[in-house]
Amino acid sequence: MPTGWGRSVVTVGVFDGVHRGHQQLIGRAVERGRERGLPVVLVTFDPHPAELVRPGSHPARLTSLRRRADLVAELGVDAFCVLPFTPELARTEPAEFAHEVLVERLHAADVVVGRNFTFGHRAKGDVALLADLGTRFGFGVEGVELITDDGITFSSTYIRSCIDAGDVEAAAAALGRPHRVEGVVVHGDRRGRELGFPTANLASPPYTALPADGVYAGRFVIGGRSLASAVSVGTNPTFSGRVRTVEAYVLDVDEDFYGFEVAVDFEHRLRGQERFTDVEALIEQMHKDVARTRELLGH
């Protein structure tokens, strides 16, 4: 943190997705910060702690760190602090974490976390222990109940399962916005152009949470523009494809997006991935997909 950093209100967690549960928690921290006239600091970790504890188990990533920073800034957070999740950090005892990170580095006046928050070596610390440490070290602790809807607790795990099943509408309901996949447009095999549907092919970072194979209606986001698109996720089985790709056919726009950093917001699932007997059948279905996309997006 900057030198001369004064006291702050701190909230800690992975916050992948910055979903509605996270938004409620962050909102409470921001409210507390405004009440006390103190800046609000959000502490997150990279890589995901699960990857260090169980190598190879890195959960699919709902949001990049940059996207996370933008989203929490919109919610009123003043500082976004990323702690590298190292073996040393994983071995840190709860009291040591509270003292070194919350007291020494951040000068926490209040710490706001979810009721299920755990911290320290082998996740031995919980909200009750954090409150005891707060009494010892001089900071307040508030545990916020997790938000639920129709008996479903909004969590990053739940949202990943929705996306994995292709249920992007349920994911959007829990996120409070459509699920977004970011990436750089790369050259594909140009087959879409040959079929009359030129697509922008996204190369997304490792661990990105991609929806189940299929065709979706969504928005192609580039710069300040959000463009209606029919989006295919999958391996192109009609052409014996092997690698999973995200390809966006942007409606009514003929531009070369190659090399640009872009994003795709997934709004509706149209159908699963299919293998067609011939190219004509595929083209006929693509026309139907585009018509359905126009209908759903009001384009």
N, C-alpha and C positions, 0 to 999 in steps of 0.2 A: 504494500500500500504506500501512497505518497508519504514523505516525511512530514511530520507535523500533523498527521491525521488525528483528528479528535475522536470523541466517542461516537458510536454508531448503533443502529439497530440492524441486527444480522439475521438472515435466514439461510439455512444450509440444506442442501440436497442435490441430487443429480438433475432434477427438473427437466428430464428429457421429454419433449413434447410441449412443455409449458401448457398443460391441459387445464380444464376447468377446475380441477382440484388444486393444482399448483396456483392458478390465478387467484383462488380464494385465499390461499395461504400467503401469497405475495401481497395481495391486497391488504391483509391484516397487518403485515410487517410495514407496509407503506403508511397505513393509517397510524400505527404506533410511532413511526418516525415523525410524521407530521405533528402528532400530539406533543412529542418531546422536542421538536425542533432539531432533529438529528438526521443525518444522511442515512439512507438504507443501503446495505451491502448484501448482495446475494453471492453465496459461496457455492461453487459447483466443482465437479471433479472430471478429469480426463486422463486416461481412458476411463470407461465405465468400471467401477470397482469390481464387478463380476469377472471382468477379463483377467484381473490380477489374481483374484481368489481362485478362479477355475479357468485357466488358460484355454482359449478356444470357445468360451461360452459367451463372448461379447454379444449382448442383446442387439437386435436390429435397432438402428438409430433413427428416432423420429425427427430430430432436429439437429442440425449442425451447431457447433458452438457459436458461430457468428449469428445464425438465425435466433438461437436462444437469447443471445445478448440483445438483439434488436427487440424481441418480443417482451423481455422483462423491462427494458427501458421504456417501452410504451406503457407499461403498467406502473411506472413511477419509480423504479429502482435507480439509485444514483451511481452505484459502482458494481461491476460484474467481475468477480474474483474467481479465477480458475486455479484450483490446486492440482498439480500433477499427482495422480494416484500411483505412488511408488511403493515398493516393498517396505521402505522405511515408514511411510505414512500408514500403511496397512498394519504395521506392528505397533503403532502408537497407542498407548493406553488411553482410555477415555479422559482421565484427569489431565494427562499431558496434552491431549488434543485441545481440551477446553482452555487450558492455560496458555499454550503456545499460539494457537490460532485465534481463539475468540478474545482472549484478554491481551496478550502481548502484541499481536499484529493488528487486530481490528478494534481493540478497546470497546468491546461490546457493552452497551448499557442494557440492552434487551436482546434476547434470542427468541425468534419465532420459528417453530418447526411443526411438522405434522405429528399427530398422535402416535403414529407408527415409526417415528424416527429412531434410528439406531446409529451408533458411532463408536469409533475406537476399535482396538484389536478384537477380532472375532465378533464384532458388533455387540460387545458386552454392554455398551452404554445405551440407555434408553431415556425417555423424557424425565422420568422420576430421578434418575441419577444426574441428568443435566441440571435439573432444578436444585439438587443438593450442591452440585458444584457451583451453581450460580450464587447460592447463599454464601459459599466459601469465598468465591472470587469477586463477588459484587456485581452480578448482572441478573436481570429478571428473565424468567423463562415462561413462554406461553406455548402450550400444545394445542394445535387447531384440529378439530374433528375433520375427517375426510368427507368431501361432498359425495352424496349419492343421489341416484335418480332411478326410480322404479326398482330399488333393491340392488342396483349395480353401483359399486364403488369405482369412481373414475381413477384409473391408475395407468401408468405407462404400459404395464404388462397387458392389461385389458385392451388398450388401444392397439398394441402390436398384434394381438390375436385377431382383432377386427380387420386390420389391414392385411394380415396373412390370409384371411378367409375371403378377401376382396370386398368386405362390407365397409366401403369407404364412407357411406352415409352414417353408420353407427360411429365410426371413428371421428367424423366431423362433429357429431353431436357431443362427444366426450371432449374433443379438443376445443370446441367453440369456434372452429374454422375448418376448412378442408385440409386434409393431409397434403403436405407439400414434399415433393422430391426435387432436390437441387442437383445441378450438374453442368458440365460443359458440353456444348453441341459438337459432336465428332462426325467424321465421315462414316456413313453406313455402306451398304452394298448397292445403294441407289435404286433398289427394286421398286420402292414406293413411287418414285418419279416415273419409272417405266409403266407402272400401272395407272398413272394419272392421279396419284395421291402422294406427292412429295412430302417426306417426313423429316423432322429434326430429331436426330438420334442423341439421347442424353447419355453421357458417361458419368455415373454418379460415384461418390466416394465409397470406400469399403464400409460394410455394415449398414448401408442405407436400407431403411424399411421400404421394400417395394411391395405394392399390392399383388395379390394373386394373379396369375396369368389370365389375361382377358382383355376386353376392350372397354374403355371408360370415356365418359364425357367430362371435360375439365377445362382448365384455363392454362394457357402457356404464358408465363410471366417473364418479360424481358424489359429491362429498364423500368420505366414507369407504366408500361403497357401490360394489360391482361387480356389475352386473346383467346376466344373460344376455340377449342380443339377436341378432336377425337384422338384418343391416346391408346396405343397398344402396348401391353406389357407381356413379354413372353419370348418364345424361341423360334417363331415363324415355322410351325410344323409343316405347312404346305410346301415349304422349300427345304425341309430337313434341317432346320436351324438347330443349333446346340446351345448357344450363349443367350442368357436372358437379357433382353434389351427393353428400353423405354423409348417409344417412338411417338412423336406428336405430329399429327396432321393439323396444321393451323388453318382454320376456315377463312377463305376469302383473302388470304395474304400470301403473296408470292415473293418471299425474300430468302436470301441465303443467311442463315443464322450461324453458320459454321464458326467455331472458335469463341462464341459468346457464352458467358455464364448466364444460365437461365434457370427457371423452375417450372414445375408442373403441379398445379393444384387439382387433386382428384375429387370430383363432385358426385358422379353417379356411375354405377357399373352397368354397362349395357349387356354384356354376355361373357361367357367363358371363352377360352381359346379353342378354336376348331381347326381341324385339318380338312381342307376342301379338295374335292376330286380333281378340279381343274381351275385354271386361273380365272376363267369367266365367272365361275361360281363365287370365287373370292371377291372379284370386283363388284359383282352384284350385291354381295353382303356388305362391302365397304360403303357403297352408296346408301344402303339402309342405315348403317352405323352413323354416317354423317347426317342423314335426315333426322335420325333420333336425337343426335347431339344438338342440332339446331332447335328441335322441339323442347328439349329439357333445359337448355340454356337460354331460350328465348332469343335466339340469334337469327 
